[in-house]
Amino acid sequence: MSPFALLMTAIAIEVAATSVLPKAEGFSNAPWTVAVATGYLVSIWLLTLVVKRMDVSIAYAIWAGLGTAAVAVVGYLWLGEGLGVTKLGGIALIVAGVVLVNLQGVSHA
């Protein structure tokens, strides 16, 4: 599997784990706590595989940016969270930052 595909898989698993974090109820709800912990463990393990073949600064920028944006969308669509102009602007800035970090990586490749 390509490093990018592994990274997308790791991000998807991390976003899923983060999305069910409220159900863990402060880690007092055992089944959801196990789901969250397992999701985070698997996603971090996949990230360690990614950084064998991709610069950690690039991988982490993509991880953080796409993960943040995806959790905001999941929060809005399924968790009843707001998605106002300020939050959208912040997400846009994060995505722009990820793009810039990736452009820096490409120019020095």
C-alpha positions as CSV (number, residue, x, y, z in Angstrom):
1,M,0.0,0.0,0.0
2,S,1.3,3.5,-0.8
3,P,2.3,5.8,2.0
4,F,-0.5,8.2,1.0
5,A,-3.1,5.4,1.1
6,L,-1.8,4.3,4.5
7,L,-2.0,7.9,5.7
8,M,-5.6,8.3,4.5
9,T,-6.5,5.1,6.3
10,A,-4.8,6.2,9.5
11,I,-6.6,9.6,9.3
12,A,-10.0,7.9,8.7
13,I,-9.5,5.6,11.7
14,E,-8.3,8.4,13.9
15,V,-11.3,10.5,12.9
16,A,-13.7,7.6,13.6
17,A,-12.1,7.1,17.0
18,T,-12.3,10.9,17.8
19,S,-15.9,11.0,16.6
20,V,-17.0,8.3,19.2
21,L,-14.9,9.9,22.0
22,P,-18.0,11.5,23.5
23,K,-19.6,8.1,23.9
24,A,-16.6,6.9,26.0
25,E,-18.0,9.3,28.7
26,G,-14.7,10.2,30.3
27,F,-13.5,6.6,29.8
28,S,-16.3,5.3,32.1
29,N,-18.1,3.5,29.2
30,A,-15.9,0.5,28.7
31,P,-17.0,-0.6,25.2
32,W,-16.6,2.8,23.7
33,T,-13.4,3.4,25.6
34,V,-12.0,0.3,24.0
35,A,-13.2,1.4,20.6
36,V,-11.5,4.8,21.0
37,A,-8.3,3.4,22.4
38,T,-8.1,0.8,19.7
39,G,-8.8,3.3,17.0
40,Y,-6.0,5.6,18.2
41,L,-3.6,2.8,18.6
42,V,-4.2,1.5,15.1
43,S,-4.0,4.9,13.6
44,I,-0.8,5.8,15.3
45,W,0.7,2.4,14.2
46,L,-0.3,3.1,10.6
47,L,1.3,6.6,11.0
48,T,4.6,5.0,12.1
49,L,4.5,2.9,8.9
50,V,3.8,6.1,6.8
51,V,6.8,8.0,8.2
52,K,9.1,5.2,7.1
53,R,8.5,6.4,3.5
54,M,7.3,10.0,3.9
55,D,8.8,12.9,5.8
56,V,7.2,13.1,9.3
57,S,6.6,16.9,8.8
58,I,4.6,16.3,5.7
59,A,2.7,13.3,7.1
60,Y,1.9,15.0,10.3
61,A,0.7,18.2,8.5
62,I,-1.6,16.2,6.4
63,W,-2.7,14.1,9.4
64,A,-3.5,17.2,11.5
65,G,-5.1,19.3,8.8
66,L,-7.3,16.7,7.2
67,G,-8.1,15.1,10.6
68,T,-9.2,18.5,12.0
69,A,-11.3,19.3,9.0
70,A,-12.9,15.9,8.9
71,V,-13.7,15.9,12.6
72,A,-15.4,19.3,12.2
73,V,-17.5,18.0,9.4
74,V,-18.4,14.8,11.3
75,G,-19.2,17.0,14.3
76,Y,-21.6,19.1,12.2
77,L,-23.2,16.3,10.3
78,W,-23.6,13.7,13.1
79,L,-22.8,15.2,16.5
80,G,-24.9,18.3,16.5
81,E,-22.0,20.7,16.6
82,G,-22.1,24.2,15.0
83,L,-20.1,25.1,11.9
84,G,-20.2,28.8,11.7
85,V,-18.1,31.2,9.6
86,T,-15.3,31.4,12.2
87,K,-14.9,27.7,12.4
88,L,-15.0,27.3,8.6
89,G,-12.4,30.1,8.3
90,G,-10.1,28.4,10.8
91,I,-10.5,25.1,8.9
92,A,-9.6,26.8,5.7
93,L,-6.5,28.3,7.3
94,I,-5.5,24.8,8.5
95,V,-6.0,23.3,5.1
96,A,-4.0,26.2,3.5
97,G,-1.2,25.5,5.9
98,V,-1.1,21.9,5.0
99,V,-0.9,22.8,1.3
100,L,1.9,25.2,2.0
101,V,3.9,22.6,4.0
102,N,3.4,20.1,1.2
103,L,4.6,22.6,-1.4
104,Q,7.7,23.2,0.7
105,G,8.3,19.5,0.8
106,V,7.9,19.2,-3.0
107,S,10.2,22.1,-3.8
108,H,13.1,20.4,-1.8
109,A,12.4,16.8,-3.0
